[in-house]
Every structure is written in C-alpha cells, then in structure tokens.
Amino acid sequence: MKKYIVYVLSIILLFSTTFIKVQADTISKEELINRLNTDMASLYKLANYYKDSIDGKVLNTYYKNQVRSGDPIYAYIPAYGEEHGGKDTVLNEREFLGYTKTNQSVPNPQYGWDIGWDKVRIAKWAMNEPWKTLGYANSYFTKKEVSVPGVGDNAIEQAIQLGVDMVYGGKRYSQIKAKDCNISVSGDPIVHKVGEKPDAGWINYVHIVIPPTETTWGQGRIYKANGNYMGIPIAAFELIGPNLTVTLECAQSEGVGVRNDDAVKASAIVKSTFDENVDTTYKWTVKGDTTGTIYQEKEESACKFTGYGEGASQGSAIIPSEGSEFDAVFDLEFIMPREPVTISFEINPSKDPEESIYTDNKVSKNISWIRYDIATADYTLYYDELTKELEHDLAGGGIPGSVESPSQSLWRWNGNLTGGLNVDIEDNDGALSDAKVKDDTNPPVDEAAESVTRSPIIKGMIDRQDYGDFYLPNLSNPVRKMVVSYEGDVERNYTYHTSHWVYCCTNEDGSSHEVLCTGCDTYNGSGTQSGIFQPGEDRISITTQVYNGRENMPHVAARDFKKEIDDNTHTSLAKTIWWESDEYPMLVQRWMKHVFLTEPEEYEAIQGQYERIFTQQNKATVEWGISKSMSSIYEEDLNSAKRKSTNKSDYPHVPFATDRDLQRQYKYPFKSGYYFNPAGEYTLTIRTEIYKDEAKETQEHKALVDEVLQSFKYGSNMTYVDEGSQYQLKLEIDDPEATTAAEGLLDIQRDYTYVTEYEIPYSPDAVGFTHTYFKEILEGYEESNTQDSKDDYKYREYIQEGQYICKVVEETTVTITVNPDNEKCYTFGGMKNGKYYMTAWLNDVDVSSITNVPGMMLKGVNTEKQLDEIALQVHGSMYDDLNN
C-alpha cells in the first residue's frame, strides 16, 4: 500500500487547496465545468459534455472522499438533480448524489453497502458483458479504449483496476458496509485482493456510469444476471504512474481448442509508459490445467523462446520506453500436451522498477485441449522381400462415435444414428503403393444406437522398387512415412415434449387445480443430437531393409591356389606344374519373394549386383621317358667288336674298336674317321587338367607341349665331316608341329588324347546341387566364409542358368626317334684322342606365359645328369687300320 499513500498525499495537497478555494467561491462552477469538458473532449472526443442543467436538473459538483476506510482520497463528482435513494443515518449520506446525462443514478462513494454479501470477491462477482443481457447496463463508454499520455492505450482498464485496488483492496466487509447497517457476514472475509481482476479484464464487466478524467474519478457498475449490481470506483488518470503493460496474443486460445502434438504459438507484447528504457525481469509459464505440470520444464513440450526472451523461459530484458518505434515482443512456441493448459506471461515480477499498477503485468490465456489420438506403427520390408501386402488396423480398431441423450425430460429417438467416419491417407513419400481403405471395413453409420465403432483397415503394397532399390548401398534401409487421419460426425434426431401444468378440472368447491399435460402440441418439439467420432491419426513408418551383396569377398583358404612346380630339379624327369586358371565372370542371382496376406509366397530371381569370378587350380604333369637308350642301341655294335667280327653288317651304328687292350680300358672305344650314327628314342608325356568355360582342346595344353618339346636337344662334341666340311652334331626341334627335324635325323610322333571334361555342377536355386567350387566364390555360404550374409540379411547367391564351367583333361605323348633311318654319320679322321660324349638333354623352359605366373621356369635335365648319354674314347683313327 505504500505507493497508494504517496499518491493519496499528493492528491490531498492538490485538492485541499482546491477545496478551500471552492468553498471560498474562488473557483466558479463554470470554471470547473470548463476543465471537465476540456478533458472529455480530449479523452473521449465529446465536446461540451457537461452543461449547467439538463431537463431542468441543475448540475451540482460534490467534493467527496472516495474511500470509507483508510486514508482519504478526495475528488469532484458531477451530478444532475437532487440527492436521492437510501440514507445512512450515521454519516447523513444519501445513496445517490443525483443523475448522469443519461438519467442514471450517480453513486455516493460515502454510502456503504447496506445489504449482505455472498462472499464472492468483487473480481469474480459479476457477469461478463452485462449489456448484452441487460439493456440498461450499456453506455457510450462501454468497452471504450482510451489512450492517455503516460498511461497507454488501456487507460480505462488500468483506472478501474487502480480504483478498485485503492477503495476495496484488502478491505473486509465490515470496513465498507454502511455505518448503520447491522448485517454481518461470517468470517468477515476480504472483499477484494489487490491486483485481482476478472478473467476477461475489467473493461468487459464494468458498465461505466461516469467516465474518469485526468483529475476526476469515474463510477461504474458490475451486474449479476438477476440485475443486482455493485458500484465500481474508477481512479483518475493522473493517479496512474509509469507502467508496464502486457497483452498476450494466441489465436489458438480463441478457437475450440488445440490438438495434442500440434504446435501452439503465443506472443507477449510489452508496452511501457516510462520515459526511458527499463531493465526488468520476465517469466513465461505453461501449466497443465489437469495435472499441474509445468511444461516449460519438460523436454517433451519442446518449448522455444524467441524474440526478447530468446532462449529462456525467464530472465531479464530491456523494455523500450514510451514512444519507441518497436514494442518488446516475447514469443513462445510449444507442443500441446494431452490436457488443457494455461499459458501466462509476467513482466516485472521482481517489481523493479516500481509501478503504480501491477495487475496488468501478468496475463494468461487458456488453451483448450482437443483429444486427438496419435498412434505409431512400424512395418518392415525385410531383406529378402520384393513386395509385401500390408493391412493396418487404423487406431488399433474400434474407433468410437456417439451422441449424448437429449437434455429434455420427455424425449424419444426419431430414426437411426447416421453419419460416417472419414479417413484421409496422406502418403507424400510413397510409402505404401495403392494405399486405400479396405472394402467393407468402414461402412456409413445407419444404426439404431447411440454409439457405434468403426474399424477401418488400411490396405496397400510395400514395393521395393518404390524405395529406389536396386541397388542401394547396403544397410541404407530407407524409411518412408505416411499419416492416416480420421474424424467424423454422427447425429440422431429426436422428438420431445416439455412437461408443464395447465389449469383444468373444477374441484367440488368450485376451485380449479393443475394437472400435468402430456399431449399439448405447443409443447412438442424436435431436435438433433450431434456427436463425433474420436479423431486422431496413425503415423505409419515403413522401413525397407537393403542388402545387395558385398563387392569384395573374404579370403577363403581353399582358394589359395598353388603357383609352383613340384620336383622341379635338373635331375627329375617327372614334374608337376600348378597354376590358377583363367578368370571367368559368373552372373549370379538371388531369390526374393512376394509376400501375400492370404496366398502362398512367390519367389523371383533377381540378378546380383556383382559378378563373381570363377578360378580353380590348373595342373600339368610333365614326364620324360627313354624308350630306347643309346646304350641299348649301341649294345649290338659293342658286342660285335668284342667278338672281333669283321662283318660290316654286324656294325649297323658304330664300328667300335676291336683291340682287346682298348676294350679293357674303355667301355666304348672308337677310332676316328669311322661312322658314329646318333641313335635313341625318347618320350614326352604331358597331361593337363585345365578349367574352361567350354569343352574343347585347350591352348594351354598345346602351348605347353610345344614349349617342352622344343627343350629337347641331342648332340655330340665329336667332329663330323660331310662332303669335306667338318661340323659338330647338334639336333634340335625348331618346329614343334613338324614330324621331322634336323634334316630327318629326328622323327617326331604326337599322340594327342582328349581324355574328358568334367562339368562343374551348379543349381540356380536351393533345390539342386551346387559344387563347392562355386560356393567358395558365392556369397551366403560357409564355404566362402559369408554365411552371415544368409543368416543376417537373408542373402544367398546362385549361379544363373546358361553358364558353363568344366575341367578339361588332355594328354599328349610325343615320341622322338633319333636317326630313324640309321643314316651313316662319319667322324673326322683327324680327331684327337680323348674322351667324347653323345648326349640327349633338356633345356629349361619358361612357362610363365602359359601359367601367368611371372618367372615360372620348368627346369631341364642338363647339368649333373642328362636325359641320355654315353661317354666314348677316341683312340687312334681309321688310318691306323689302313696302314696295317
């Protein structure tokens, strides 16, 4: 109350001087009327509002204390005509001081309450907008907005609040009743709490009898529905000091309500009548009307504070001064919970700076809640599904719709309940193909009932192609959403009869009595009860699981193919070559299914994203053999020499020396100048196992035979003569495809055999057999270390039909005959005595171009051991024999 005392003292000083002057006739009534008319013209645009008299009633001016308890507050009150109404015999005050221009009684502020009180405080006592019901409760000043410099646009609202606070604030019934009133109210409660106001503001309740001006108080009334009223003092505008006022704008508070989960937006606009900017505090509150939950503290409400209060529900802000270009606007947005809420905004809760009125610092809005059922549903198109039929029970089934019974006492239904549930499918993402309400699941309402339920089923197809697969990245799992909302109306007609009494039936004494009439047509009527289906929406989320195979397959130990040559020494005649086959890209497929609600699943082959490369272990065995060795061929000649045969026919190949001494010293003694025919027969056998995509002779087999065959060499370090020319014997195969070489001294016979081919079996589906070799390269098998793809993602690959892999087995045997015609080859008679050789050997063979293994070399037999060889001793010459 401290602030009021300050104002009261200033008013007393102001009006005490005036009072003395008025009583001393120093200020005339005309001058006072001029002052009042100046204010009326300035404030209300009413010129010459007050006159000396109206309809014979003279204008009187009263200087009255506005309060009946506490510090006095004096002000002038103009009234026409005579005082009238009740009289307080103790104070000698009449109830009314006179009349207004509109002939309404002017209340006397010194006349106390002379009736009882129902204990309902003033701010909650009256009806809203009484002028709509009580015609006499209207006036020119009703709900009038007046802008007063230093006060603001809502000056009348502030003046009413200040007047009620100053006159009645904190006062008890005993303090404001008439002095001669003997009525008491139990408990003697307070009639008004300072700052309390009606829900819609005073201006919507108060019928203004006398408007306030800058220096004079106004008078108003509030009404009960039965016409009872209460006087309301309205303070002079000059009593309203610098002030902050707030208005709260929220369009959603004006409608029927807000659905849960919808966004609510509100703006608090703070105006100031301070001359300078003020730094003050503010506070938002969002409170549940049912649970009392403070939602600005709840994360799920998603409260957002922007504008002047950016980022916080409470804090401090600088409010622009009066006349600034912009007002302070605090914005709020939150998600409507499942209950009605009250949003409140308060400026300057700390009361710093000090204001004359704080009641307009806080404003609230009630937001009604419209129950709106929201359900979520998640569906999945699994990894191995192409399409899937889907049926979704909207709202879980059983959406209720009903009407209430009529309020009349005598009624009956007239016809069925009719209406329908409307279903709206919003599928902007294309989550469900051909989405619609299943037939016969949502029929129109036409039933003899007050309540019904409907259970629509949403039907459609999830189609993988609609989600952009094939081929999306693995585990990208696109999600698409759709919303299915539902609402509807029902109604049912009824007839009714209003129960009433009529006079009839004369009694024996001639009087009449009342009877209940149930058949009077004038009391019959009809109506319609309307209701709704419980509205709501289902938020459907569909996930399409994606797995389209891995590009790179893991390591498989069984596919660590050998790339080497077994027994690859210069002494070994049999060797095995190992290498990896050529690569054969294989088209693969997976089986995916179409899932139906009532029919068996159907499977469809879908080509795999990646080709799988088939390779296997190729093998070749290379074996040299000696069919006829030199020693075996020359054995006949050697035996003839040992017998000292002189028959030339006994020496078909070589005339070895017959000297016993030479024979004892050397195995193969020979005198130069005679013939020494090369001889021997050798075999080469090559068998290959090569994987190919067609069954025919392989180029690798032929190339290997050719290369290895050309490694064969035959020669001697003896000197031979031919037609007077000397040469050393060296026999080679220049053309591996030829049947002879070295001018006929080598005969080459090939024996090629296409042994067989073994097809590597596979099945394009799970029914048949697939060879391990394929499983090792296909995803989804233990053999390829990818069983997890089958287990986790239902992914398994099969070889597409129409492809072919086989193992081709070939064998070639080559027989090389040296000097098949046993041609005479003469040696040079002048050779020096010494040790000489006749040798068959094998050179190294580079097979890297055949095996694709860099540096792979098939070692020959040509170092510590030869393929075939004899060591002979030249001792003397044929000339020795001739001279003897």
ChimeraX attribute file (.defattr): number of C-alpha atoms within 10 A of each C-alpha:
attribute: neighborCount
match mode: 1-to-1
recipient: residues
	/A:1	10
	/A:2	7
	/A:3	12
	/A:4	17
	/A:5	15
	/A:6	10
	/A:7	17
	/A:8	18
	/A:9	14
	/A:10	14
	/A:11	18
	/A:12	17
	/A:13	12
	/A:14	13
	/A:15	19
	/A:16	14
	/A:17	10
	/A:18	15
	/A:19	19
	/A:20	12
	/A:21	13
	/A:22	16
	/A:23	10
	/A:24	10
	/A:25	10
	/A:26	11
	/A:27	14
	/A:28	13
	/A:29	15
	/A:30	11
	/A:31	10
	/A:32	16
	/A:33	19
	/A:34	16
	/A:35	15
	/A:36	21
	/A:37	21
	/A:38	20
	/A:39	20
	/A:40	20
	/A:41	13
	/A:42	14
	/A:43	17
	/A:44	19
	/A:45	12
	/A:46	13
	/A:47	12
	/A:48	13
	/A:49	16
	/A:50	22
	/A:51	14
	/A:52	13
	/A:53	14
	/A:54	16
	/A:55	9
	/A:56	9
	/A:57	15
	/A:58	16
	/A:59	22
	/A:60	19
	/A:61	17
	/A:62	14
	/A:63	14
	/A:64	15
	/A:65	17
	/A:66	23
	/A:67	20
	/A:68	20
	/A:69	16
	/A:70	12
	/A:71	16
	/A:72	17
	/A:73	22
	/A:74	21
	/A:75	23
	/A:76	19
	/A:77	24
	/A:78	22
	/A:79	27
	/A:80	26
	/A:81	19
	/A:82	13
	/A:83	20
	/A:84	17
	/A:85	13
	/A:86	12
	/A:87	18
	/A:88	18
	/A:89	12
	/A:90	10
	/A:91	13
	/A:92	11
	/A:93	20
	/A:94	20
	/A:95	22
	/A:96	21
	/A:97	25
	/A:98	26
	/A:99	25
	/A:100	18
	/A:101	18
	/A:102	10
	/A:103	14
	/A:104	16
	/A:105	21
	/A:106	24
	/A:107	27
	/A:108	23
	/A:109	22
	/A:110	23
	/A:111	23
	/A:112	24
	/A:113	21
	/A:114	18
	/A:115	11
	/A:116	13
	/A:117	16
	/A:118	7
	/A:119	15
	/A:120	13
	/A:121	16
	/A:122	21
	/A:123	20
	/A:124	13
	/A:125	18
	/A:126	21
	/A:127	18
	/A:128	22
	/A:129	21
	/A:130	22
	/A:131	18
	/A:132	10
	/A:133	13
	/A:134	14
	/A:135	9
	/A:136	12
	/A:137	22
	/A:138	18
	/A:139	15
	/A:140	12
	/A:141	17
	/A:142	19
	/A:143	18
	/A:144	16
	/A:145	16
	/A:146	16
	/A:147	14
	/A:148	18
	/A:149	13
	/A:150	19
	/A:151	26
	/A:152	20
	/A:153	15
	/A:154	16
	/A:155	21
	/A:156	29
	/A:157	21
	/A:158	27
	/A:159	26
	/A:160	28
	/A:161	28
	/A:162	27
	/A:163	24
	/A:164	24
	/A:165	25
	/A:166	24
	/A:167	25
	/A:168	25
	/A:169	20
	/A:170	16
	/A:171	21
	/A:172	17
	/A:173	24
	/A:174	20
	/A:175	18
	/A:176	19
	/A:177	22
	/A:178	23
	/A:179	19
	/A:180	14
	/A:181	16
	/A:182	11
	/A:183	14
	/A:184	13
	/A:185	13
	/A:186	8
	/A:187	9
	/A:188	14
	/A:189	15
	/A:190	18
	/A:191	22
	/A:192	22
	/A:193	16
	/A:194	20
	/A:195	17
	/A:196	20
	/A:197	20
	/A:198	16
	/A:199	14
	/A:200	13
	/A:201	18
	/A:202	23
	/A:203	22
	/A:204	19
	/A:205	24
	/A:206	30
	/A:207	27
	/A:208	27
	/A:209	27
	/A:210	26
	/A:211	20
	/A:212	26
	/A:213	25
	/A:214	19
	/A:215	18
	/A:216	21
	/A:217	25
	/A:218	26
	/A:219	23
	/A:220	23
	/A:221	20
	/A:222	25
	/A:223	22
	/A:224	14
	/A:225	12
	/A:226	8
	/A:227	12
	/A:228	10
	/A:229	17
	/A:230	16
	/A:231	21
	/A:232	25
	/A:233	28
	/A:234	30
	/A:235	31
	/A:236	22
	/A:237	24
	/A:238	18
	/A:239	22
	/A:240	20
	/A:241	17
	/A:242	19
	/A:243	22
	/A:244	28
	/A:245	26
	/A:246	21
	/A:247	18
	/A:248	21
	/A:249	17
	/A:250	19
	/A:251	12
	/A:252	17
	/A:253	20
	/A:254	12
	/A:255	10
	/A:256	11
	/A:257	15
	/A:258	23
	/A:259	23
	/A:260	20
	/A:261	17
	/A:262	12
	/A:263	16
	/A:264	19
	/A:265	18
	/A:266	20
	/A:267	21
	/A:268	27
	/A:269	18
	/A:270	20
	/A:271	25
	/A:272	24
	/A:273	21
	/A:274	20
	/A:275	13
	/A:276	13
	/A:277	14
	/A:278	16
	/A:279	13
	/A:280	17
	/A:281	20
	/A:282	21
	/A:283	18
	/A:284	23
	/A:285	18
	/A:286	25
	/A:287	20
	/A:288	20
	/A:289	17
	/A:290	10
	/A:291	10
	/A:292	12
	/A:293	15
	/A:294	16
	/A:295	21
	/A:296	21
	/A:297	14
	/A:298	11
	/A:299	8
	/A:300	13
	/A:301	18
	/A:302	15
	/A:303	23
	/A:304	17
	/A:305	20
	/A:306	16
	/A:307	13
	/A:308	19
	/A:309	23
	/A:310	15
	/A:311	13
	/A:312	17
	/A:313	20
	/A:314	17
	/A:315	15
	/A:316	15
	/A:317	18
	/A:318	12
	/A:319	24
	/A:320	21
	/A:321	19
	/A:322	22
	/A:323	15
	/A:324	14
	/A:325	7
	/A:326	11
	/A:327	16
	/A:328	21
	/A:329	19
	/A:330	23
	/A:331	20
	/A:332	26
	/A:333	16
	/A:334	20
	/A:335	19
	/A:336	26
	/A:337	21
	/A:338	17
	/A:339	20
	/A:340	22
	/A:341	25
	/A:342	17
	/A:343	24
	/A:344	18
	/A:345	27
	/A:346	25
	/A:347	28
	/A:348	22
	/A:349	15
	/A:350	11
	/A:351	12
	/A:352	12
	/A:353	15
	/A:354	14
	/A:355	17
	/A:356	16
	/A:357	23
	/A:358	22
	/A:359	19
	/A:360	21
	/A:361	22
	/A:362	22
	/A:363	20
	/A:364	20
	/A:365	20
	/A:366	19
	/A:367	24
	/A:368	20
	/A:369	19
	/A:370	18
	/A:371	18
	/A:372	19
	/A:373	17
	/A:374	15
	/A:375	15
	/A:376	11
	/A:377	15
	/A:378	11
	/A:379	14
	/A:380	15
	/A:381	21
	/A:382	20
	/A:383	20
	/A:384	21
	/A:385	24
	/A:386	22
	/A:387	21
	/A:388	21
	/A:389	17
	/A:390	19
	/A:391	17
	/A:392	18
	/A:393	16
	/A:394	24
	/A:395	24
	/A:396	13
	/A:397	13
	/A:398	13
	/A:399	19
	/A:400	16
	/A:401	25
	/A:402	21
	/A:403	20
	/A:404	12
	/A:405	14
	/A:406	17
	/A:407	9
	/A:408	12
	/A:409	10
	/A:410	13
	/A:411	18
	/A:412	15
	/A:413	20
	/A:414	15
	/A:415	14
	/A:416	16
	/A:417	25
	/A:418	19
	/A:419	21
	/A:420	20
	/A:421	25
	/A:422	15
	/A:423	20
	/A:424	14
	/A:425	16
	/A:426	15
	/A:427	16
	/A:428	11
	/A:429	12
	/A:430	16
	/A:431	26
	/A:432	26
	/A:433	16
	/A:434	11
	/A:435	18
	/A:436	16
	/A:437	20
	/A:438	14
	/A:439	11
	/A:440	10
	/A:441	13
	/A:442	17
	/A:443	13
	/A:444	14
	/A:445	21
	/A:446	16
	/A:447	14
	/A:448	14
	/A:449	15
	/A:450	19
	/A:451	17
	/A:452	19
	/A:453	16
	/A:454	20
	/A:455	18
	/A:456	27
	/A:457	21
	/A:458	20
	/A:459	18
	/A:460	19
	/A:461	17
	/A:462	27
	/A:463	21
	/A:464	20
	/A:465	11
	/A:466	15
	/A:467	20
	/A:468	11
	/A:469	18
	/A:470	16
	/A:471	13
	/A:472	15
	/A:473	13
	/A:474	13
	/A:475	13
	/A:476	12
	/A:477	20
	/A:478	14
	/A:479	16
	/A:480	17
	/A:481	18
	/A:482	18
	/A:483	18
	/A:484	18
	/A:485	20
	/A:486	22
	/A:487	18
	/A:488	16
	/A:489	19
	/A:490	23
	/A:491	22
	/A:492	25
	/A:493	17
	/A:494	18
	/A:495	17
	/A:496	19
	/A:497	20
	/A:498	17
	/A:499	15
	/A:500	12
	/A:501	11
	/A:502	11
	/A:503	11
	/A:504	13
	/A:505	12
	/A:506	11
	/A:507	9
	/A:508	7
	/A:509	6
	/A:510	8
	/A:511	9
	/A:512	12
	/A:513	12
	/A:514	12
	/A:515	12
	/A:516	11
	/A:517	15
	/A:518	14
	/A:519	11
	/A:520	12
	/A:521	9
	/A:522	8
	/A:523	13
	/A:524	15
	/A:525	12
	/A:526	13
	/A:527	14
	/A:528	14
	/A:529	18
	/A:530	17
	/A:531	19
	/A:532	18
	/A:533	23
	/A:534	19
	/A:535	23
	/A:536	21
	/A:537	20
	/A:538	21
	/A:539	18
	/A:540	19
	/A:541	17
	/A:542	19
	/A:543	19
	/A:544	26
	/A:545	21
	/A:546	24
	/A:547	23
	/A:548	23
	/A:549	22
	/A:550	15
	/A:551	11
	/A:552	9
	/A:553	15
	/A:554	13
	/A:555	12
	/A:556	14
	/A:557	11
	/A:558	11
	/A:559	15
	/A:560	11
	/A:561	15
	/A:562	14
	/A:563	18
	/A:564	16
	/A:565	19
	/A:566	14
	/A:567	15
	/A:568	17
	/A:569	14
	/A:570	19
	/A:571	16
	/A:572	16
	/A:573	19
	/A:574	17
	/A:575	18
	/A:576	18
	/A:577	22
	/A:578	20
	/A:579	22
	/A:580	20
	/A:581	19
	/A:582	18
	/A:583	14
	/A:584	17
	/A:585	13
	/A:586	20
	/A:587	19
	/A:588	22
	/A:589	23
	/A:590	25
	/A:591	22
	/A:592	21
	/A:593	18
	/A:594	18
	/A:595	20
	/A:596	14
	/A:597	10
	/A:598	7
	/A:599	8
	/A:600	9
	/A:601	13
	/A:602	14
	/A:603	15
	/A:604	13
	/A:605	15
	/A:606	16
	/A:607	18
	/A:608	22
	/A:609	17
	/A:610	16
	/A:611	17
	/A:612	22
	/A:613	14
	/A:614	20
	/A:615	20
	/A:616	22
	/A:617	18
	/A:618	22
	/A:619	21
	/A:620	22
	/A:621	17
	/A:622	19
	/A:623	16
	/A:624	23
	/A:625	17
	/A:626	15
	/A:627	14
	/A:628	16
	/A:629	19
	/A:630	20
	/A:631	16
	/A:632	13
	/A:633	17
	/A:634	23
	/A:635	15
	/A:636	15
	/A:637	21
	/A:638	25
	/A:639	15
	/A:640	20
	/A:641	24
	/A:642	14
	/A:643	10
	/A:644	14
	/A:645	15
	/A:646	12
	/A:647	9
	/A:648	10
	/A:649	11
	/A:650	16
	/A:651	19
	/A:652	17
	/A:653	22
	/A:654	25
	/A:655	24
	/A:656	29
	/A:657	27
	/A:658	20
	/A:659	13
	/A:660	14
	/A:661	10
	/A:662	17
	/A:663	18
	/A:664	10
	/A:665	10
	/A:666	17
	/A:667	14
	/A:668	24
	/A:669	26
	/A:670	29
	/A:671	27
	/A:672	28
	/A:673	20
	/A:674	20
	/A:675	23
	/A:676	23
	/A:677	20
	/A:678	26
	/A:679	26
	/A:680	24
	/A:681	22
	/A:682	20
	/A:683	20
	/A:684	21
	/A:685	20
	/A:686	24
	/A:687	23
	/A:688	25
	/A:689	25
	/A:690	24
	/A:691	28
	/A:692	24
	/A:693	17
	/A:694	15
	/A:695	17
	/A:696	14
	/A:697	16
	/A:698	18
	/A:699	10
	/A:700	17
	/A:701	21
	/A:702	18
	/A:703	15
	/A:704	22
	/A:705	23
	/A:706	15
	/A:707	16
	/A:708	22
	/A:709	27
	/A:710	18
	/A:711	20
	/A:712	22
	/A:713	17
	/A:714	23
	/A:715	17
	/A:716	19
	/A:717	14
	/A:718	21
	/A:719	20
	/A:720	23
	/A:721	17
	/A:722	11
	/A:723	5
	/A:724	8
	/A:725	9
	/A:726	13
	/A:727	14
	/A:728	14
	/A:729	18
	/A:730	14
	/A:731	21
	/A:732	18
	/A:733	22
	/A:734	13
	/A:735	12
	/A:736	18
	/A:737	14
	/A:738	12
	/A:739	14
	/A:740	20
	/A:741	19
	/A:742	16
	/A:743	10
	/A:744	16
	/A:745	19
	/A:746	25
	/A:747	20
	/A:748	23
	/A:749	16
	/A:750	18
	/A:751	11
	/A:752	15
	/A:753	13
	/A:754	14
	/A:755	13
	/A:756	15
	/A:757	20
	/A:758	13
	/A:759	16
	/A:760	16
	/A:761	15
	/A:762	22
	/A:763	15
	/A:764	19
	/A:765	18
	/A:766	12
	/A:767	7
	/A:768	9
	/A:769	11
	/A:770	17
	/A:771	11
	/A:772	15
	/A:773	18
	/A:774	26
	/A:775	21
	/A:776	23
	/A:777	25
	/A:778	27
	/A:779	29
	/A:780	25
	/A:781	21
	/A:782	15
	/A:783	18
	/A:784	22
	/A:785	19
	/A:786	22
	/A:787	17
	/A:788	15
	/A:789	20
	/A:790	16
	/A:791	12
	/A:792	11
	/A:793	20
	/A:794	18
	/A:795	22
	/A:796	26
	/A:797	27
	/A:798	25
	/A:799	24
	/A:800	20
	/A:801	13
	/A:802	7
	/A:803	12
	/A:804	17
	/A:805	21
	/A:806	19
	/A:807	21
	/A:808	24
	/A:809	23
	/A:810	22
	/A:811	20
	/A:812	20
	/A:813	18
	/A:814	19
	/A:815	22
	/A:816	25
	/A:817	21
	/A:818	26
	/A:819	22
	/A:820	17
	/A:821	12
	/A:822	13
	/A:823	16
	/A:824	15
	/A:825	19
	/A:826	18
	/A:827	24
	/A:828	24
	/A:829	18
	/A:830	14
	/A:831	17
	/A:832	15
	/A:833	14
	/A:834	12
	/A:835	16
	/A:836	17
	/A:837	14
	/A:838	21
	/A:839	22
	/A:840	26
	/A:841	18
	/A:842	23
	/A:843	18
	/A:844	17
	/A:845	17
	/A:846	18
	/A:847	20
	/A:848	14
	/A:849	13
	/A:850	17
	/A:851	22
	/A:852	14
	/A:853	15
	/A:854	12
	/A:855	11
	/A:856	19
	/A:857	16
	/A:858	25
	/A:859	21
	/A:860	23
	/A:861	23
	/A:862	18
	/A:863	12
	/A:864	7
	/A:865	13
	/A:866	17
	/A:867	24
	/A:868	22
	/A:869	19
	/A:870	17
	/A:871	16
	/A:872	18
	/A:873	22
	/A:874	22
	/A:875	18
	/A:876	20
	/A:877	21
	/A:878	17
	/A:879	14
	/A:880	10
	/A:881	9
	/A:882	7
	/A:883	6
	/A:884	5
